[in-house]
Amino acid sequence: MIHIDKYKIFSYSKPYKNGKQSKNEEITKMLTSEECITGQDFLNLLGNLDYTWHKFEGKEITVEVTFKDTNGS
C-alpha cells in the first residue's frame, strides 16, 4: 500500500472582477497537509474535492509526484 506523506492541491480559475471575467488564472482554492494519507484515501479526497469545488465544470487535472529518500533508510 502506498502512503502519501504530504500533499498540496490547488484549484485555478479566472475569477470575475467588476462584472468581467479575468484573463489570468488565479489560485481560488487550496488544500495542503503534511499528514500521511493512503493512496486510496487520497484518490477519494480528490474525487470529493473535485465535486465539491467544481461540480460539473470539467476541470483539467494535473498530478506531479516526487519520490524522496527517507533519512532512516
C-alpha positions as CSV (number, residue, x, y, z in Angstrom):
1,M,0.0,0.0,0.0
2,I,1.3,3.4,-0.9
3,H,1.3,6.3,1.6
4,I,1.5,9.9,0.6
5,D,3.4,11.9,3.2
6,K,2.2,15.4,2.3
7,Y,0.3,17.0,-0.5
8,K,-0.8,20.3,-1.9
9,I,-4.0,20.6,-4.0
10,F,-4.7,23.8,-5.9
11,S,-7.7,24.9,-8.0
12,Y,-7.2,27.7,-10.6
13,S,-10.0,29.8,-12.1
14,K,-10.4,33.0,-14.0
15,P,-12.4,35.0,-11.4
16,Y,-14.9,37.7,-12.2
17,K,-13.9,41.3,-11.3
18,N,-16.2,44.3,-11.9
19,G,-18.6,42.0,-13.7
20,K,-16.0,40.7,-16.2
21,Q,-14.1,37.5,-16.2
22,S,-10.3,38.0,-15.7
23,K,-8.0,36.8,-18.4
24,N,-5.5,35.5,-15.9
25,E,-5.9,32.3,-13.9
26,E,-5.6,32.6,-10.1
27,I,-5.5,30.1,-7.3
28,T,-9.0,30.2,-6.0
29,K,-9.0,27.2,-3.7
30,M,-6.2,25.3,-1.9
31,L,-5.8,22.4,0.4
32,T,-2.4,21.3,1.9
33,S,-1.4,18.8,4.5
34,E,1.7,17.3,6.0
35,E,-0.2,14.4,7.5
36,C,0.2,10.9,6.0
37,I,-2.7,9.6,3.9
38,T,-3.1,6.3,2.0
39,G,-3.1,6.4,-1.8
40,Q,-6.8,5.2,-1.9
41,D,-7.8,7.8,0.6
42,F,-6.0,10.4,-1.5
43,L,-7.9,9.4,-4.6
44,N,-11.2,9.5,-2.7
45,L,-10.2,13.0,-1.4
46,L,-9.5,14.2,-5.0
47,G,-12.8,12.9,-6.2
48,N,-14.7,14.6,-3.4
49,L,-12.8,17.9,-3.7
50,D,-13.4,18.0,-7.5
51,Y,-17.1,17.5,-7.0
52,T,-17.3,19.9,-4.0
53,W,-15.2,22.7,-5.6
54,H,-16.2,22.4,-9.3
55,K,-19.4,20.4,-9.5
56,F,-19.6,19.8,-13.3
57,E,-17.1,22.3,-14.6
58,G,-14.9,19.7,-16.3
59,K,-11.6,20.9,-14.9
60,E,-8.3,19.6,-16.3
61,I,-6.4,17.7,-13.6
62,T,-2.5,17.6,-13.5
63,V,-0.6,15.4,-11.0
64,E,3.1,15.7,-10.1
65,V,4.7,13.1,-7.9
66,T,8.0,13.4,-6.1
67,F,9.8,10.4,-4.5
68,K,12.5,11.3,-2.0
69,D,14.8,9.2,0.1
70,T,13.9,9.0,3.7
71,N,16.5,9.8,6.4
72,G,16.1,6.5,8.2
73,S,16.7,4.2,5.2
